Amino acid sequence: MPWVHHAVHWLGMYALANQLLRIVPVTRTLPGSGCRIRIRSVAGLALAEEMLRGGAYAGLRHLGPLTTFIDLGCNVGWFPCMLREYGIAAAPIGLLVDADPEMVAEARWHMSANGIQGECLWAAVGATDASAAGTTPFHINPANTSSSMTPFGADHPYPVKGRVQTIAVPAVAVADAWRQRFAARQVDVIKIDVEGAEFDFLRAEGPFLAEAARHIICEWHAWHGSLDEVVAILEPLGFALVEVSEQDDKGGVAIFRNRRLATGAGSPQAVAPRLP
C-alpha cells in the first residue's frame, strides 16, 4: 500500500527502526548448519522472510552439491550460509560482490563469523556506462535491498522511504575477478540479484557464463524485463530452465542449468528438470 510507505517515510519511522537495529541487531543461529546471522536493518527483516522462510532459493537442493559460488548483489552475505543450511555445501568457497559499502561490510562479517572462504568485493556488475576511470553511478535506497544502478523512477513499484544516496562505484568484470582468484575453476552456481542490471550482466558476460557456470539462479524484476527475456539470453549460451521457484507481478527467481557442464562431477543426473 503506497500510502503506508509514504507515511513511514514522513514520520521517520524507517530511519529510527534502522538506527535501533544497528545498536541492537537481531541475531539467529540457523538450525541445520549452525551458521550465525545478524539483522541490522528493516530491509534485513524482509530479506530473512524471503531467504529463510520463503524458500526462494530452496530449489538449489535438487542441484547439489554446489561448493563454488559467485554471489552478485550479495547484500549481507547470506547466500553461502544458505548453501550450508540446505546441506549442499559443507565448505562453500567463492566470490561475493555488492555495490553498497555497508552491505559489503555486513557480508564480510558473515563470512568471517561462519568460516566462509573467498572474498567480498565492493563493486558493480553489468555496468554499461562505466567511465574511463572504471566507475559507475550507484543509487543506495534507504531500503538497501532495493539499491540499484538504475535511478528510482515512476515505474519502480516500491516508494522510497527516505533520501537516495548516489555514489561512484568501481565497475568490475566478473570473469576477470573470478579468474584472478580461482583461475580456470568452474563455478557450481552463480546467484544474480542486481536490481535491473541482470540483463546487462548476462549479455556482457555470456562467454564466461557458458564456459564456467554450471548453474545460474537469477532474480528478475518486472519493471526492468521479463523471465522470457532472461531465457532468451541464456538459452543460446547453453542453459536450460530448470525451475521457477518464485514469481509474482513484480518479478521472480528462476534456476538454470548449463547443459554442457552440469553433467560433470556432483551434478544431479538422476533429477529431472522441474519446469514451471
TAKAUR-V139947 format. One record per residue. N is the residue number from 1. PSI is psi in whole degrees, -180 to 180 (999 if undefined). Layout:
<<N	PSI> <N	PSI>>
This chain:
<<1	111> <2	-37> <3	-30> <4	-45> <5	-44> <6	-39> <7	-43> <8	-40> <9	-53> <10	-30> <11	-8> <12	14> <13	-37> <14	-47> <15	-40> <16	-44> <17	-39> <18	-41> <19	-42> <20	-40> <21	-29> <22	-34> <23	-45> <24	83> <25	155> <26	127> <27	153> <28	148> <29	123> <30	131> <31	-33> <32	-30> <33	-18> <34	7> <35	140> <36	132> <37	155> <38	149> <39	120> <40	21> <41	160> <42	-40> <43	-32> <44	-32> <45	-42> <46	-38> <47	-39> <48	-40> <49	-41> <50	-47> <51	-40> <52	-31> <53	-36> <54	-24> <55	29> <56	-29> <57	9> <58	-24> <59	-17> <60	-22> <61	-30> <62	-3> <63	-4> <64	169> <65	145> <66	102> <67	-49> <68	140> <69	157> <70	130> <71	105> <72	124> <73	52> <74	-15> <75	-125> <76	1> <77	32> <78	-16> <79	-49> <80	-28> <81	-38> <82	-34> <83	-39> <84	-40> <85	-38> <86	-6> <87	22> <88	3> <89	103> <90	-35> <91	73> <92	145> <93	134> <94	-161> <95	127> <96	143> <97	133> <98	150> <99	-7> <100	114> <101	-31> <102	-39> <103	-36> <104	-43> <105	-41> <106	-41> <107	-41> <108	-35> <109	-45> <110	-35> <111	-46> <112	-44> <113	-26> <114	11> <115	33> <116	125> <117	147> <118	-152> <119	146> <120	122> <121	141> <122	105> <123	167> <124	144> <125	156> <126	18> <127	122> <128	-10> <129	26> <130	139> <131	176> <132	-26> <133	-5> <134	27> <135	164> <136	149> <137	143> <138	136> <139	113> <140	115> <141	142> <142	-34> <143	89> <144	-15> <145	-14> <146	8> <147	151> <148	156> <149	-18> <150	129> <151	154> <152	101> <153	-173> <154	-22> <155	-7> <156	129> <157	-14> <158	117> <159	144> <160	128> <161	67> <162	-163> <163	130> <164	132> <165	126> <166	126> <167	163> <168	129> <169	140> <170	135> <171	135> <172	144> <173	120> <174	-37> <175	-45> <176	-45> <177	-41> <178	-49> <179	-31> <180	-29> <181	-31> <182	9> <183	-128> <184	13> <185	138> <186	157> <187	117> <188	-39> <189	135> <190	122> <191	129> <192	116> <193	78> <194	28> <195	55> <196	-22> <197	-1> <198	-36> <199	-43> <200	-40> <201	-48> <202	-40> <203	-42> <204	-35> <205	26> <206	-46> <207	-40> <208	-43> <209	-46> <210	-35> <211	-35> <212	-21> <213	122> <214	-38> <215	152> <216	133> <217	116> <218	128> <219	130> <220	158> <221	125> <222	-26> <223	-4> <224	-29> <225	-175> <226	168> <227	-38> <228	-36> <229	-38> <230	-47> <231	-42> <232	-29> <233	-43> <234	-32> <235	-46> <236	-18> <237	-3> <238	13> <239	141> <240	138> <241	124> <242	-45> <243	142> <244	106> <245	-16> <246	136> <247	137> <248	-167> <249	-9> <250	-7> <251	-153> <252	-171> <253	130> <254	147> <255	134> <256	149> <257	136> <258	113> <259	-34> <260	-39> <261	-24> <262	-5> <263	6> <264	-168> <265	135> <266	2> <267	152> <268	72> <269	-26> <270	-4> <271	122> <272	148> <273	141> <274	92> <275	152> <276	999>>
